[in-house]
Amino acid sequence: MPMHSHYHDLLPEWAADRYLPLLHSRSAIRQATTRIFLLLPPGKDR
């Protein structure tokens, strides 16, 4: 979507012919994950 903000973030990478992998399966995401941040609203316990 050309008007999406991330399109403009990635355009220089694409223009330089750099590959940006897109992970579409849960297992692929787990394999590529190096850190996890758990964000909770104030006053909310896990």
N, C-alpha and C positions, 0 to 999 in steps of 0.2 A: 504494500500500500504506500505509494509515493508520498502521501501527506502525513504518514505516521512519523512521530518524532524519532523512532529507532531507525527508520529508513535513512535519515540524514546522518545518524551516528555511524552507520555501517558503510555508507557510500564510499568514503576514502579507502576502506579496506577492499571493497569489491573492485574499485577502480585500479588498485595496485595489484589485482589478481591474487589476493590472499584468500585462502579458504577459511570459512567460519562454519564449523560443524554445528548442525542443529540436531539435538537429541530428542527423539520422539517416543522412546519407550522407557518405562520405569527402570528396567535393567540397565539400559545405556546411561541413563542419568545417574544411577547408583555407582556405576563404574567410573564415571567422570567426576563425581563429586569429591572435592578435597576438604570442604568445610560446610557446616550447616549452621545457620543462624535461626534460632527460634525467636520470633517476635510475638510478644503477648501484649494485649492492652494493659494499661496501668491497673493494678489491683487484681489481676487475673493470675491465678496459679496454674501450673501445668497439671 
